[in-house]
């Protein structure tokens, strides 16, 4: 931006539509050119005068309430500091050139606070959208005037809803971008597991803000040629779920480095989840892979089972050490763990339920679909194998839940 100062007086005068500034006592401080033109009052006739001295109520129509409603709205804004969007108002205006002659006008006002340096309301911004012409185009004065007023009211509210929806869309897009950046920052890099051949994939759910709490972790373990591989899922969506995910992933990563095995790591994680708001019913599965002993020691806290595809194509679901989700028991109990063996060339896959679950479909169908894809592509390297699995299992329009997938070539 250049150093040229912005002329806010010129900006105010050029604003489209009728806009006026009033003091909290409802005295005109300024009015833009459209307000002066459409109201039939010059700036000199407005500034410094009480609004209802300039625009008094129509004495010929005691049922008219437009002036009183606008006054109540403005005083409410001045007192609370909150914006007030009013319903359509009939707002009769006296002809400045013909005293005693009143014009029936229909205005849709919005009153908004303008804070001063002390944070208090210094001015009330009064913006008016005039729809008198629309009322007249819909049939003019007559017995159906109430219907025409309602039509104009619906028209005005529809425009406001359209603007509100656009603002919400932009806000959701910003929140989604922040959540994805947060999630990416909290998920680990694969360099933690050295030269082992692995592939990781994370696919966020489609939609405005469907970022969930899926996570994965790969770490080097102390002692021998071992790594720890884990995935987990936090219930919920958005920034809160992403924050809980980060806490659980970090806690399990630290615990796994000192635990005797995956069951003990999940024991500690479950106790930690008990004091983390939003961690209720979170699931996780963790595996300790020993490349020298060719064993996989695993434990699951309510999570779908890892899939071990042996080199000959035989499929083994690691489901012999499954326990309830984290923080599911009031009094934690030791969790089970089991051991599976493998030969060189086997493939291990860990994933979250977004990969296999579909509405109105049994979960066994999704597990069979995953196993079939892994078997058919088992000779591929982990990177193309992961891509092939996602391509075959995720819906073409995108998944309705987050999906995490880890492939390890053993």
N, C-alpha and C positions, 0 to 999 in steps of 0.2 A: 504494500500500500504506500502511496506517495504521502508527502508531508502536508498536502493541502488539507486544511481544516474543512470538516463537513458543515455546511450551513443548515443547521437543523430547523431554523425558521422557514427556509425555503422548502425543506422536506415536508414540514408540517402543512404548509399551505398547498403543496402539490399532492397530498394524500388523496386517493380516490375515495369518494363517498363523503358523507357529512360527518365531520369530526369537530368536537369542541372540547375545551378544557375548562373546568369549573373548580372553584375552591371548595373545600369541605362544607362551606356555608351556602353552596350552590349559586355562587356569583360567577359570571362568565369571566375567564381570564384570557381566552383567545378562542377563535373559531376559524376554521380553514375556509378557503374560497368556495368549495362546494356547499358548505353549511350556509354561508352567507347567501349564495345564489338561490339554493333550493328553499331556504326558509323565508326569503324575501326581506332579510334584515341585513343592514350593513354592519361592518365591524364596530363602528362607532355606536350603533344602536344596541350592540350586544355587550361589549367589554365593560366591566364594572357594574353591571346591572344584575339583579336577582332574576334567575331564569324564568320564574312565573310572573314577574312583572312584564317581561318581554312577551311571554306566551301564556296569558291567563287562560283559565278554563272558559269554555263557551257557556255564557249565562243562559242561552236559549235551550240548552239540553242538559238538564240536571242529572241524566243517567250516565253522561260521559265520565269516565274515570281515568282516562289516559294520563292527565297531568298528575293526579294524585298517585297513580301507580309508579310513574317515572320518579317522582319526588321520593317515594318510599325506597325505591331501588337505589337511588343515588346516596341517600343517607345511610342505607345499609352498607354500601360499598365503603363510604367514608369511615364508618364505625368499625367494620370487620376487616378491611383491607383485602376482601375477596371479590373477584369478578362476578358480575350478575348478568346473565343473558336473559332478556325479557321475552315474554310472549308478544305476539303482534298487538300493537296498540292503535286504537282509533284516537287521533290526536288532532282535533280541530284547530286551525290556525286562522287568526284574524287577518284579513287583507290589509297590509300596511297602507295601501293607497285608498282603501275604502273602509273607514272605521265602521264597525257594526256588521260587516259582512264576513261570514265565516266560511272557510273551505274545509271540507271533510278530507282528512289526510290519514293514511295508514303507514305507520312507521314500525320498524323492528329494531329496537335499541339494544345496545350492549354497553354496560357501564363497567369501567375497569379502574383500579387504583393506580395512581402514580406516586411512588414513595419519594420522600425527600431524603436529604443526607442523614437524618436521624432515624430513618426507617419508618416513620409515620406517614400516613397518607397526606401528601401535599396538594394533590389535585385529583379530581375525578375526570377520567377521559370518557366522553360521551360520544359513541359512534352510532349513527343512525343509517339504516338501510330503508329507503322509502320504496314502498310497494303499492302506492296509490294507483299508479298507472296500471299495474297488474290487476288490481281490484276492478278498475273501470273496464279493462279489456275483457274481463270475465262476465260483463253484463251490466255494469253500471248500477246505480241505486235502484232498489226495488225490493220486492217481497223476499227474494232469495239472497239478500245481502249477507245473512249469517252464513249461508253456504259458501259465498264467495270469500268471506273473511277466513273461513276454515281452509279453503283451498290455498289462499295466500299464506296462511300460517304453515300448512304442510310444505309448501314450496320453500319457505324460509328455513324451516327446520331441516328439510332435506339437504339444503346447501350446507347448513352448519354440520350435519352428520357426515357429509362427504368430507368437509375440511377436518373434522375430528378423526375420522377413519384414516385420513392421510397422515395426520400427526402421529396416531397410534402406530401405523405401519412403519414410519420412520423411527419411532422410539423402539419398537420391537427389533428392527433391523440393527440399530445401534447396540441394544442389549445382547442380541445374538452374536454380534461381532466381538463384543467384550467377553462373553462367555466362552466362545471358541478360542480366543487368544489366551484366556486364563487356563482353559483346559489343555491347550497345546503346551503352555509353559510348564504345567505341572506333570505332564507325562514324560517318561524318561527317554533318553537317547539310547540307541542300541549299542553304542560303544562300550557300555558297561559290561557286556558279556564277551569281550575280546573277539576272537576270530571264529567263534561258532556261527554256523550258517543259520540265520534266523530272518524272519520277515514279520513286520508288524503293520497292521492296517487299522485305522480308526475312521469310521464314517458317521458323521452326525446325522440325526434324523432330519427329514425334510420338514418344512413349515417355518413359520415366522420366528418362533422361539422354542424349539424342541431340543435344546441342548440338555443332555441328561448327565448322569453321574457314572457312566461306564469308564473303566480305567484298566490299565495293564502295567506290568512291571517286569523287568528283566535285570537281574543283578548277578555279579560274581559272588560266590559263597567262599567263606574262609575254609581252607584245608582241601587240597586235592583239586582235581579238574572238575569243578562243580559249578552249576549256576542255579539260580532260583527264578522260576517263571510263574507269574500270577496274573489273574484277571479278577475284576470285581464289578459290582453294579449297585449303585445307590438309587433308592426309590426317589422319584421326583424329577423336576426339570429346572433348567435355568441356572442362574448364578449360585443359588443356595446349594443345589445338588452338586454343582461343580466344585464349590468350596468344601463340602463334606467329602467328596471324592478325593480331593487333594490331601485332606487330613488322613484319611484311611490309607491311601496309597503310601504316603510318607511313613506312617506308623508301621505298616507291614514290611516295608523295605528295610527299615532300621531293625525291626524285630527279627526278620529272617536271617540277618547277618550274625546274630548271636544265639538263635534258637537251636535246640538239638534236632529239630525236625519240623516239617510243615504243620503238624498238629499243634505243637507248642506255640508256633508263630500265630496260628489262628486263635488259640486260647487267649494269648495276650491281646490280640487285636479285638476280640470280642469284649474283653473287659474295658478296653479303651473306647469302643463304640458305645458302651453303656453311658458314657459321660459326654458324648458328642451329639448335640441336637441335630436331628435329621438323619442319623445313622441307623434308625430303627429299620429292621428287616433288610438291611443291606446284605448282599451275598458276596462270596469270594471263594476262589479255589487257588491253591498254591501247590507247586510241584518243585521238588529238589531233584535235579538231574545230575547223576554221577556218571561222567563219561568213561571213567576207568572201570568201574564196576558194571557199567551198562544197566543201571537201575534207575527207576523213577519212583521216588517216594512222594506220596500226595495226600492231601486232605481237602475236603470241601465243606464249606459252610453254606449249604442250600443252593449251590450254583450248579448249572448244567455240567455234566462230566466231560473232562478232556477226552480227546480221541487219539488213540495210539494206532497208527497204521503200520503194520510190520512190512518188511521189505517184500514178502511174498504176497501182499495184498490182504492179509488177514486183519480184521478190524477188532480192536479191543477198547471198549468204553471203560474209563477209569472211574468206576462207580462203587467201589468197595469200601470207601471211607467217607460217606456222605452224612452230614449232620445238619441241624437246623441253621437258619441264617444267623448272622451276628446279632448279639443282644436279644436273641429270641427267648432265652431262659432267664427267669429272675435270679436263679443261683447258677452261675456257670459251672459246667462239668468238663472234664478233660475230653478233648475231641479225638476221634479215631484217625488213624492213618494206615495206609496200605502201600505195598511195593509191587511194581510191575517190572519185568525184565524185557530187554529188547536186544536185537542184533544190529550190526551196522547197516545203515540204509533205511532204518525206520523213520517215521515222521510223527511228530507230536503236534497236536493242534489244541489251543485253548481259545475260548471265544466267549462272547456274551449273548444273552438270549435274543437280541435283535437279529442275529444271524439265522436262527432256526425257527422262531415262533411266528405263526401267522394266525390271524383271527379265524375262529371257527375251524381250526385244524389241530389235530392231536399232536403233542410235542414229539411223539415217536416218529411221526412222518417227517418232521424237520430234521431229526437226528439221522434218520435213514438217508435223507437227501444230502446232508453234509458228508456222511461216511462214503456215499457213492462218489461224490465229487473228489474227495481226497484220494480214494483208491484209483480212480481213472487218471488222475494227474500226479500220482505219487512219484513218478520218475523225474518230474520237473524240479528245478531249483526252487527254493522257498519263495523268492520274489514272484516269479510267474505263477507258481502254485497258489499263492495268496490272491493274486489278481483273478485267477480262474475261478476260485471258490466264491469270491464276492460277486463276480459276474453271473454265476449260475444261481446263487442263492438269494441275492437281494432283488427286490422288485425293480422293474425298469424305471418306475417313477420315483424311486428312492424309498428307503425304509421309514416306517413310522416310529422307530425306536433307534437309539444309538447302537452301533455295532463296533465291537473291538475283536480283532483276530490276531493271534500269534501263531506262527509256524516255526517249528524247530526241527532241523534235520539232524538226526542222531547218528 
